[in-house]
Amino acid sequence: MNNQKSNFKFLEHTADIKFQAFGKSLEEVFENSALAMFNSMFDGKVKKTQKFKVKAEGKDNENLLYNFLEELIVLFDGKQFFLSGVEKIKIKDGKLQAEVVGDKAENYEINIDVKAITYSEMFVKKKGSEWIAQVVLDV
């Protein structure tokens, strides 16, 4: 898988996909979590031909990350949107706003279908100066 900058890594998991994402800020770790989720489906460059605004709320960072990734799955399923990047992401008081860019999913050979995000083994924490998120995807 394309992991040039080490913004995320995939971990062993029996049936599903588990990854950890890294960032210097909470926003960056959310962005890299989104990139890891879509990278699990297609390992290649995705064009930037579409843009959508995404909003999510959560009672804590894990709930907010879950809801954010779920919104991206809804865009994928409903609008056939395949993520290339996250722009202008803001997180404040349990609320997230972002612009996501990408392309039509039909232009790519999707290897794995992510059915859902799970709370299994999920965490979002700060370790020293770095943020780390761990997510398990139901495939």
N, C-alpha and C positions, 0 to 999 in steps of 0.2 A: 504494500500500500504506500501511497505517496505521503511521506512523513518527513519532508526535508527540513523543516524548521523545528521539529520536536514540540509542536504546539499541542500535540495529543499523542497517545499511544494506545494500542489495543492490547487487552489482557486475555489470558485463557479463560474460557467459560464453556461449560458443558454443552448447552443448547443455544444460548443466545449470544449477543455481542456485548462485550463489556469494554469500556474505554475510560481512560483518564485524560482530562484536558487541563492545560496549564495556562496561566496568564499572570501578568504583573498587576492586574486590577480585576475586580469582580466582572466588569464589562468584558474584558478580554477573555476571561475563562468561559463566559457564556458564549461569546463569539466562537471560540475554539471548540466548544462542545457541539455547537451547531455544525461546524465544518467537519468534525469527526463523525457525526451521525450521517451526514450526506456522503462523506468519503467511504463509509462502510458499504454504501449502496453502489457507488461508482468511483473508481480510482482513476481520475483523470481531470483534465482542465474543463471547466464549465464556462460557457460564454455568459456575458452580462447583457442580456437583451430585455429583461423585465425587472421591474422594481415594485415592491409591495411594502406597505407600512404594517408593522406588527406591534401589538400591545399584549401584555400579560401582567397578571398580578399574582402575588403569593404571600402566604403568611410568614414564610421564612425563605432562605436562599434555595433550599432544595425544592420546595413547592413552586417557587418562581421559575427555577430552571426547568422543572417538569412541565409547567404550563407553557413556557416559551418554546420548548422543543415540540410539545404537542401542537402548538399553533403552526409550526413549520410542517408537521406531518399533515395537518388539515390543508395547508396550501398545496402540498404535494399531491394529496388525494383529490382535493376539490378543483384545483386550478392547474394541475399537472405542472407545478412550479418546482424546478430543481435548483437548489441553492448553490450559488457561487461564492457569495460573501455576505457579511453583515456590516452595515454602515451606520453611522450616527446612532450608536446604541447608548442609551441612558438608563441607569437604574437608580431609583431613589424611593425610599420609604415603601419598599415592597412592590414597586411598580416599574415596569420595563417598557420602553418605547424604542423601536429600532426600524431602520429601513434595511430590507434584504434585497439583494440583487441575484439574478440567476437567469435561467433559460427554461424553455419547455422541456419537460422530462422525456418526451417522445424523441428528442434528438440524441438520446444517450442510451447505451445498453446497460440497464439497471441489473446488477448482479444479485442483489438481495432486497427483499421487500421488508421494510421495517413496519411492523404492525402497530407497535405501541412503545411508549417509554414506560419503564417500571420504577418503582421506589426501591426495589431489591438492591441492597448494597450501595445505594446512592448517598453521596455526600458532596458538600461544597464547603471547603474550609481554607483558611489562610495558614500557610506554613512558612514562617519567617516572612520574607517579603513577597512570596509567591502564593497565588491562589491555585487550588487544585479542586477539580470536580471529577466525580466518578459516576458513571451512568451505565445501566444495563438496558439494552434494547431488546424487545421481544420481536423475533424475526420468524 
